[in-house]
Amino acid sequence: MTPIREARRDDVPTILQLIHDLAVYEKEPDAVSNTVEGLEEALFGSSPSIFAHVAEDDGGIQGFALWFLNYSTWEGVHGIYLEDLYVRPEARGAGYGKALLRKLAGIAAERGYARVEWSVLNWNEPSITFYRSLGALPQEEWTTFRLTGARLASFAGTGA
């Protein structure tokens, strides 16, 4: 069994490096502006808003899952939204990604949450194939929308 554990403060620099590696994989190498301090505050500050688990072996952290709670208004219970799942390329195929997702599924089941959900880039066929092999189904009738940067500021009325 692949060892999965909750992230600790001393894992934050490694997790942030893996976030950078994920950004490179997703063809957005310059998109990460997060910092060790910011990630540490979000994970371990006075009011944590995100959670993380890591897959670790004798060689160190091989992957991570970063998640937060969402809420189903229809079902009246929380769910887990998986923001990032990443396994080092050299560690793929060893069961780390599956073990991380199984851990989140276990948390959801144990706590009575309605679902575990996430997004995947349309071109990321290896991940799509992997997720389908687990029994996950795409929500093809839904389209994700996002307001960021100048558009967010403009809409909020705060200017650019």
N, C-alpha and C positions, 0 to 999 in steps of 0.2 A: 504494500500500500504506500502511496506517495504521501510523505508528511506535509500536511497543510496546517498552518497555524495562523492566529491573528497577528497582524503586523505589530511591531514594537517601534518605539521612537528611534532606536538605532538603525532601523530598516529604512528610514525615510530617504537618505541619500541614494540608496540602491533603487528604491521604488521610483524616485524621480529620474534616475538614469534610465530605467526601463521605460518610463513615460516618454523620454526623449527618443529611445530606440523605437517605440511604437509609432511616434510621429514620423520618423524616417521611413518606417515600413509603410505607413499610410500616405506617403508622398507629401508630407507637410513638415519637412525638417526644421523649419524656422518658426513654427507655430507655437511652440511651448514657451510661455512666459512665467510659468509657475516657478517657485523657489523652494528650497529646502524649508525655509522658515514658514512660508505660506502653506505648504503641504503638511508640515508638522502641526501647525495651528488648526488646520481643518480636521486632521485625524485625531489629535490629542489635546487640543485646547480646552478651554472651559466649557464649550458647548460644541462637541464634535458633530459634524454634519455629514461626514462620510466615514466609511469603514474600509478596511483592507485586510486581505488574507494573502499569505505568501506560500509558495511551494518551495520547499527547501530540502537540500540533500547535503552530502558531505562537501560538495563543491560550492555551497552557498545558495543564495536565492536564485531559483531558476525561472520563476514567473510570479505574477501577482494578479489579483482581482481587486478592483476598487469599485465600491458600490455605495448606494444610498437607498433610503426608503422612498417609495412612491405610495400612492393611495388609490384604490379603486372605489370611486363614488358609487358604482353600481353594486359592488359586493360588500362595501362597508368595511374593508380591511386593507391593511398595508400589503405591499409587494416589494420586491427587491428590483432596483434598476441597476444593472451592471454597466457602469460607465466605461471601464477598461478591463480587458483580459489580455494579458500578454505573457508569452513564454519565449525565452531566448531561442533563437533559431537552432542552435546546436542541441537544445534540449527537447525540441518538438518530437512528437511521436512516442515519448516516454510516459505519457499519461498525466502530465502535470496539468494541462488545460482541463481535461476531464475531471481530475480530482478537485480542482478549484471550483468548477461548476457544480460538481456533486456536493461540495461543502455548502455552497450557497443554496442549493435545492434543499439540503438538510435543514439549514437555518429556516428557510421559508416554511417547510413542512412542520418543523418543531414549534414555530411561533404562530402557525395558522395563517400565514400570508397567502394571498391568492395566486401569486405568480412570481416568476423570475423572468425578466425581459431585458433586451439589449438591442442595439443597432449594429449592423455590419455594412461595410461599404459594398455596393453592388458588384464591384470588380473583384472582390476578395473571395474567389471561388474556393480556395483551400479551407477557409474558415466556414463558408456556407456549407460545404460538404461535411465538415466536422460537426457543425451544429445540427444538421439534419440527421446525422448518424446517431445523435443522442436522443432523437425524437422531438427536437425543437422544430416549430413550424414558423415560416415567415408570415408576418402580418401584412400581406401584399395590398390590402385595401386601405392601408394607412400610409400617409406621406408625412415625413418629419419636416417641420418648419422651424426656422431659427431667426431671431433678431440679434445682431451683434454690431459692435463698433459704432460707426457713424449712423447707421440706420437705427440702431437701438437708441442712441442719444437723441436723434431727430424725432423719433416717434415719442419718446419720453418727454420731449419738449425742453431738453437740457442743452440743445445745440450739439455741434460736432466737437 
